[in-house]
Amino acid sequence: MMFRRKQWLGLGAGIFIFLLSVSVVLAKEHKQSLLYLENQNRRSFTELTESVRNIDVALSKAVLSREPAILNQLSHEITANAAFAKSSLGQLPVTDINLDKTQKYLAQVGDYTVYLAEKTQRNQPVTEADVKTMLSLLGYADHLSNTLLSLEETYFGGNTTFSDMISMTQKASAAEDNPDNQFTVLEQKFGNYPRLIYDGAFSDHLDNRQAEYLVDKPEISKKEAQEAARNFLGTERVKSIKCIGESQNTIPVSYSFTGKLADDTDYSIDITKQGGEVLYYLNNRENHTANLSVEDAMEKGLAFLKSIGRGNVTASYYEIGDGFLTLNYCPLNGDIREYPDLMKLRISLDNGEILAYEAKGYLLNHRKREVPEFMPFHPEEHIDSSIQISSVNRALIPTDDGREIYAYELKGKLNNRDYLVYINAETGNTEQILLVIENENGVLTE
């Protein structure tokens, strides 16, 4: 009898230990899943803010222009960014918050500039009513951009998760003066913007193309992808790694992993299903003290790219914030800068550690290209002679409709403003004009 009782006690203890172990494993998996979702939310929110900022800048240019070619270019730019913004907003967990008007604005804001571009191409004048509508749309874009930047400061400036931010919004009242209710206030501001009924929504064909760099590469298994992730991170640095899922309806398709590094830093990494290439990597380490100069950090970034076989590049424009440097590296084909193939890095300014790496542009576009003969170039034949040209480079630039154009890249100054002008290498036509913004926070273009 005593023996049977001990058997039952032993069995009960075993079951208890088993259940405890299961609960610990499930809790750990739940934490990893939450971390993965938070990283996805951060990425989508950053892309949303960036796209809306691009809409704001493009609209401010469109208000001033009456030239069909420029309006056509800006309309494509606005429509594309509106589509990106809608997609990013759709990936955020805001289903319990009514943002119908915001979504509608993003769906239609590009259509009006398309309408104006087509109108000017038919030699029809831009009316005062058209300008009034554009100024109204610009006002909404400016408000949306400022609100998102304010939310971003709250979101990234502390330990607030996106779920926390949504929870605060849901609990707050709808009063416009309530600072915790910016999503609702954002929606209220879109109550009276013009109802637009025009054709010309941004085509989805760009999202359906293949990843050029991965075309001839074989598909890999989840296990092989995990090994590729370990190799990228450094096997000795990986404390834990777990596959969270596989991306759906995206190009390229990827396996997503999360885990901890040896210093207990959380990370996430995406490995392409075709080819086993690193698509995206994010290290969540915080508390960065700026010890390195921008130049030193750029050298760290270049050394990293060389270590993964992507060292034939030149650093492009950059931004400084929260103790790290975010910048683009442009691959080179001889002396030609291939801008469609940009790679993005985030580098800690305390020790030069790579905190983020994004290679989507490179994987989608990089391939062996046939370079045409560049026409003889004389700047004075294409741009105002009053601009002071400081450099001329050869470049490949992307267009809004998915094409690529070889061009001369001119950097110059006029009226204390820096510009980049892109002249088609075969036709001599001006393809793009960018304003270069340089301050203590970085060097960017608009």
ROZA-975740 format. One record per residue (C-alpha): x, y, z. Coordinates in steps of 0.02 Angstrom, whole numbers, plus 50000, padded with zeros to 5 digits. Layout:
<recs>
XYZ...
</recs>
This chain:
<recs>
500005000050000501395011850049502315007349888500775011249782500565027849871502375032449833502055027649652500585039649644501585053349728503015050849606501825050949459500985066949522502665075549545503175070249369501565077149296501795093449392503575095449328503015091249152501605104149157502775117049232504025113949092502665115548961502055131949036503825138949036504085134048853502395141348803502765157448898504445158948810503655155848640502305168748679503625181648725504575178148563502965179848463502575196548546504345202648508504165197648326502505206848312503225222248396504685222548274503465220948129502415235148200503945246248218504455242948039502705246447971502495262248075504185269048017503735265447835502035273847859502835289547931504145290147793502855287947654501725301647722503235313247736503615309747552501815314047506501945330447601503565335347511502915330447338501275339847363502225355547414503145354647246501575350747146500695366347212502045377047129502165368046962501175370146802502285359646688501485343346629503095333046643503445338746821501635336546877501615319246798503195314346892502535321247056500845312847034501685295947015502755299547168501255304547273500195289947216501595277347248501925283947423500065284247460499975265847412501465261947524500685271747667499035262547648499935245947647500945250347803499405256647894498495240647847499845230247929499665239148097498465232448231497265247148225495695237748176494775243648332495105261948290494065270248155495285276848025494145275847873494385294247826496265293047841496265277547731495145286347605496295301347599497795290247565496825281047430496355297047338497705310147367498755304447219497275304047101497055322847103498835326247048498615313446908497065323046856498035339546855499475331746756498275325146624497385341946621498985351646585499475338946452497855343446363498385361846373496975365646494497405378846626497555374946811496135384846890496025393947056494865380047115496195367147070497515376647169496325378447317496025359647317497885356147307498235367847453496875359247552497625342047516499335348847563498645354947729497975337647769499625329647719500575341747831499425337947977499545319247950501445320047938501625330548097500435319348194501365303548144503035311548188502325315948360501695298148383503375291448325504265301948456503125294548589503295277048519505185276348494505675288848629505345276948774504815259348816503055261148745502515246648635501315249048491499995239248588500205251448733499975266148615498385258548541497725254748716497995272948767497075278748613495595267148645495445273048826495585291548785494055301948746493755309348574494105327148633495285336348514496305343348657496675326148729498535322848694498335304048720497065302548581498045307748428497395293748316495595299448345496055317748323496955312848164495355305048095494285320048143495395331848043494955322747882493105326847894493015339647754494355335847626493735336247444492855320947376493895315147228493245303747093494625300746966495505286046886497325282546906497645272947067499425266547085499675250246992500065234647091501165227446953502765232947041502325221847189502115206647079503825206246997505205193847037506745197047142508095198647008509565193847118508715177547172508045171747003509215156946978509465152347160508655136647236507355136547374507955131747547507125123447695506705131447861508175122247939509365128747806508695146347830509015144948017510805139747982511005154647863510375166148001511625158848125513055161248002512565179347973512445183148159513975173048206513635155848278514525159748441513435175148468511765166248451511035161648620509345156448549508435156448383506665151648334505675152448172504115162848199503345160748027503475162847841502985178947753501485178147639501095188047479502755197147484504245197647368505405189847409504575176847522505575174447681505705164647843505645175447999506685171548154506845179348326507955175748474509285182148592511135185548566512465180848692512285197848778510405194648799509955207148663508355202948569508465202048380507435197548227508035191948056507195187247891508005174747771507355173047593506575156447550507385157147379509275158547392509415159747582509925178147580509725190047727508275201547686508135210747851509005210848019508605221048175509545221448341508545229348483510015234948588509745252048668510765264848768511935271048632513245284048680513925293348529515805289848534516135287748348516145300748210515025298748058516565294547953517145281048075515395273348079515335273447888516985263847885516235251048006514755249147889515895246847738516915233647831515305224347872514715224547691516425218247633516285203847758514665198047676515295200547497514445217147462515935228847480515945236847306514875251547363514905269947404514035277947553512525288447507511435299447616511235297047803510305302147959510845302848142509655299348285509605291548460511455287048458511505277948293511825281648109510605276147974511285276847797511185269547623512595261247530512485261747340513255247347240514475252147102514605245146926516295252146879516035270646917514135269746894513085271547051511655259047044510345267547152508945254647128510055242147222510275252147384510635243247548510225251447715511195249947878510945256248054512575257648150512805261048335513865276348367514545269348530515525254748459515075253248275513985237748296512785234348152511045236048227510005234248069510255228647890508995229347748509365222247575507665222447490508185234847354509745224747317508845207947310507415214647204508485223747076510315218647074510885209646916512125210946774511595225446664512045230946489512705248646506512325259946356513555272746287513385289146380513165304146264514485318046273513975329346414514055348246428513145354546585512805371946517511705364246381510525356546509510445367246666510535385546714512315392046705512115400746874512145384346969513875380347038514245362146997515365353247123515325335547053514715325146906514455306346922513705292646815512195284146890510745272146864509125278846938507405270646960505775277746892504035276946967503425264846834504775251946871506015256646734507845261346758508735275946674510585279246653510965297246694512275310146737512145315046920512575333346947512815340447120512765359347130512285374647229511125389047188510545402747308511355393547455510365377847418511145361247366510375351447224510555334847134510055335346950509915319446846510135321346657509655306546546511275299446475510485295246306509225309346275509915323846376508215326746459508115331646642507415316546734507445322046917507885336847027508185333647212508475346047352509895340847469509565344547652511115344847762511105348647948511735341848114510565326848096511225320847929511195323147741509545318747655508655322547491506895328447454
</recs>
